[in-house]
Amino acid sequence: MKIAIYTRISKDEQTLDTQIQECREFCKNRGYEIVREFSDVISGTKESRPQLDLLMKASFKKEFDAVVVWKLDRLGRTLKHLVSIVNQWAVYGIDFICVTQSFDTHTPNGKLLFHLFAAI
């Protein structure tokens, strides 16, 4: 499976290293091929972020099969925003996988869990 990794930190004093390393290790352990990595240094309250915008454009071109993030709040700071992004990916057949919080829309259980989460 071809993977894009998305990481984000809010401030320059923070580091992306842990997120990137754990996402890469997660992919390696499952035999996933990392084809792109996107990293933002910007507040998660911003719905438009430079690297997230590039990630979305690449997803619409179907450059990968799934997006891996370290933690849910790295992608979307609000439930509405998170669900919106994942639903856009679903239209293009792109799955969403969260390393630390066991979300994986690639599996039937993961899809169900995400839909329950979104409904709440």
N, C-alpha and C positions, 0 to 999 in steps of 0.2 A: 504494500500500500504506500502511495506517495503522500508525504506529509509536509505541511507548512507549520512552523512553530511561531507562535506569537507571544512576546513577552513585553512587560511594561513596568516601569517604575515611575514614581511621581516627581522625584527630585534628583538632582545630580549627585547629592551626597549618598544616595542609595546605589546598589549595584545590581546588575542584571545577571551576574555570574551564576548564582544559585539556580535561578529559574532556567537559564539556558542549559546548564549542566544536567539538571534533573530531567528536563524534557528530552535532551539528546539521549541520555541513558535509558529513559523509558522507551524511546523509539528503537534504540539498538537492541534492547532485551526482547522486543517483539518482532524484530526483523523488518521494521518499517524503514523506508527510504526517505530521508529528509531532503526535500528539493528546494525549499526556501525557508528563510528565517526573517522575521519582522520584529523590530524592537523599538518601542517608543519610550521617550522620557518626557512624560506629560501627565497631567492630572487625569484620573479616570473619569472625572465628571464631564470631561469634554467628549461629546459624541463623535466629533470629527477629530481624528488624530492622523498625522502624516503616514505613519507605517500601517495603521489599521485601514486607512483609506486605500493604500496600495494592496494590502491583503485582500480587501473586498474586491478590488478590480481584478486581481489575479484569480480569485475564486470564481468570478463570473466567466473567466476564460477557461475554467476547469484545469488549472495547472497542477492540481493536487487532489487527493481523494478525501483528506481529512485535515483538520486544524487541531493542533495540540497546544494547550495552554497549561501553565503550572497550577494556577488557581483561578476560580471563577471570576473573582473581582479584578483580575488582571485584564480581562476582556471587557466586561461590562460592570459598571458600578451600580447600575439600577437593574432590577429584574426586567423591566420593560425593554431596556436597551439590549440586554443579554439575549432575551427571547427573540427580539427582532433580528439580531445578527444570526442566530442559529437557524431561525426560520428562513432567512434569505439563503443561507447555505443549503438548507434542505431542498429548496427548489432546484438547485444545481447538483444535487446528489452528493454534497460534501458533508461529511460527518464531523462531529465536534467531540473532542476527547480532552478531559481535564485530568491531569496527572495526580494531583493530591486529593481530589474530592470525588473520585470514582464516577464521573459522568462520562459516558461513552455512547453516543448515539449510533455507533456502528453496530451495536448489539440490540436485540429486541428488548431486553430488560433495561438497557440504558435509554432507549427511546421512550419507553413507558415512564421511567423515572423522571426524565426531563419533562415530559408532558404533565406529569403530576406536579412537579416543581413549578412549571409555568402557570398551571391552573391556580395554584395557591397565590 
